[in-house]
């Protein structure tokens, strides 16, 4: 399967294109991630450092970090070319501008509640999300979800992405419907309308195990009902770990693939 004209994935279980390093908010260097991926039997990996967000600079790569990131990954591509295929991507947030220069691929992601005076991350902590929904939406999680999925529905036009990242990130902290009912008609309408806009654009949806590896969710993004909706309408998938450290590269890929009906 092709992700972009530059990348062909032959085996979903041995390719992981959503990896973070010390250049943004990861814990390991790119080379440490490469060596770990080789040890785990991966044939293909891609780095996807977070883009710079002006109001939240701590997680993303500024211009200096981005230049160093590109140079190091280019060096690693050459050094390890006989052992693993390495790609240089970026996870481009909906609030970011596309940096200059070429990337092998772009993951388009929404990390913040859109349309609020003070954009709040939906995935940092439960407390931050709850405070933001109380402050900006009068504790109406369905209104917050409507704003979130409206932003997600526009992610391709905003970022020009090849891959749609963690589609239902707003539900990261909602295991067992802790915060809101994911079967509520307003919530379901919000995400189905977003998918109906995105699916005709032919982009890849990642099945992202990051919240499972961190203990927040028992199932990957997107939720099983969403995966079924995407598959039934001809959508395409890849597996990603959203790994911020060596230990979680490829986390839970086989189980996620089997549960999603990819085999």
N, C-alpha and C positions, 0 to 999 in steps of 0.2 A: 504494500500500500504506500502511496506517496502522501507525505504531509505537506511538503512544498515541492516545487520543481527540483530543489537541491537535496531533498532528503527522501530516501526510500527506507521504509521499515519492513524488514522481512519477517520478523517474529516479535509480536507485541510483548511477549514475556521477557525479552532480553533487550528492550529499548526503554529508556527513561529520559524524557526530554524536559523535565521540570525539576531542576536542581539549583540550589542556592549555596553560596559560598561566603567566605569572609569579606568579599567585596560588597555584599549588602548585609543581610541579617543572618547568614549561615555561620556555622561553627568551624568548618574545615576549609582548607585551601583547595583550589581546583585540582592540584595534583593529588592531594590526599583522596579526593572524591574519585578521580580517575583510577587510582590504584585499587581502591575499594570496589569499584564497579568491575574491574577486571577480575579481581578475586571472587566476585559473586557470579562470574560467568556472563556478564553483559557484553553484547556485541556493539551496542550503540548507546551513547549518552549525549545529552545536550544541556548546556548551562543556560539558565534563564534568570539572570540577575534582575532584581527589581529596578524599575525605572525610578527616576528622581521625582518626588512629589514635593512641591515647594512648601506646603504647610505641614509636612510630616517628613523632614529630611533624614531622619535617623535610619530608616529601613532601605532607602534607595541609593543608587550610585550617582554621585555627582560627576561632573565632566572629567575630573582627574581620575577618579576611581574607574570610570567607564573605559578610559583610554588604557589604563593598566590591565583591566579585565580582558579587553580584546587582545592585547599583546600576549598576555600569559596563555590564553586559550589557543591562540594561533601557534605558539611554541609547543604546547601540549599536543595539538593535532599532529604536528610533525614528529615529535618525540615518540609518540605511542601509536603511530599510524599502522604498524604491523600487528597491533594487539587489540585495538578498539577504534571505532569510528567516533569522533568527537565533533560536536557542533556548537556554535556560538549563537545563542538566542538571547531574547530579552523578554521579561514579563512586563508588559506595558500597561500601566494603570490608566483608567479612564480620565484621570485628572492630569496625566502627564502629556508632554509633547514628545513626539518621536525624535530621538537623538539623531544627529547626522551620522551617516555611514551605513554600511550594509550589515544585516544580520542574516543568519541562515534561516531563522523563523522568528515569529512573534507570537507570544501568548497574550491574548487580551483579557484583562481581568478588572472586575469592579471590587474594590476593597472598602469603599466608603459609602455612607448613605448620601445619596444625591439630593440636591435641592434644599439643603439645610444651610443656615448661616454659618454653622461651624461643622464642617464635614467630620463625621465620626467613623472610625474604623469599625467594621462589623465583625472582625475576627481577632482583635487583640485580646480582650478579656470580656467575660459575660457582664461584668459590672459596667464597663464602658458602653457596651451596647445597650444595656438596660437604662442607663442614665440618659443616653442620647434619645432613645425612643420616648422616654418620659418627658424629656425637655422639649424636643422638637415635634413630637407627634401625639402628645397627650396620652401616652401609653398605648397608642393604637398600633400594634405590631403589623396589622394588615395594611395600614396606610404606609408604614415604613417599608413593608415588602413591596407594595405597589411602586414606590419610588425606586427601590433597589432594582426590581426587575425591569422597570422602564429604562434604567441606565444600562442594564445588561443587554437589553434588546438592541441598544444602539452601539454596542461595543465594537462591532466590525467596522462601522462607518467612522468611529472615533479613532481606532487604532490601526485599521488595516490588517488585523491579525490573521494568522493561519490557524490558530488553535484557540478555542474558547475555554478559559480557565475556570475551574471550580464554580460551575454555574449557580449553585444554590448556597454560596458561602454564607449568606445571611442566616442559614439554619445551622451553622457550626455548633452553637451552644444549645441547640434545641432537642437534644436527645430525649426520647420519651415525651416529646412535646412540652418540655419544661417551660418554655416561654410563650408559645402559641400553638394553635391547632393547625397542623399542615394539611388537614383535610377540609379546612374551612373554605367555603366557596370563593371568598375574595382572594385567598392565598393561591388556590388552584388556578383561578382566572388570571392572576398576575403572571404566574410562570408559564402557563400555556400560551398566553399572548406573546410573551417574550420568545418562546421557542418557535411559534408560528412566524415570527419575523426573522429569526435567525436561520432556521432550517433551509429556506430557499437559497441562502447564500453559500451553501455547500462547505462550510468550515468544519473542521474536526472538533469534536467535544472530548475533553479529557475526562477519564474516569480517575479521579484523584483520591488517593488513599491517605493524604496527609493528616486529616483530622482523625482517622482511625489510628494511625501510628502514634498520635499524640494523646489518645485516650478520650477525645471529645465525642466521637461518633462511632457507632458500631457498623455503619455502612459508608462507602465512599460518597463523594460528590460525583454526579448528581444522585439524588435519592432514587431508589429502585423504580418508583412510578415514573419518574422523569426519564430514566434510561429507557424504559419500555416505550414511552411516548416518542422519544427520539428514534429508536430503532424501527418502530412501526412506520415511521415516515421517511425512512431511508437515510437517516443520519449516520455519521461515521464516528468512530471512537479510537482513542489510544489510551494506554495506561500511563499514569504518572504518579510519582510518589510525593511530589512537592517537598522533597527532602531538604532539610537544613543541616544535615550531618551524614557522615559516612554510613552510620548504622541503619538508616532507613531507606537507602537506595533500593528501589524495587519492592518496597514493603507491601506484602499481601497481594501481589499481582495475580497469582494463579487463582486464588479464591475470588478476587474481584472479577476476573475475566469469566470464570465459570458462572458466578451469580448473575452476571450481565448477559449471559448467553452468547459470548463472543466465540465459543468453541462448539 
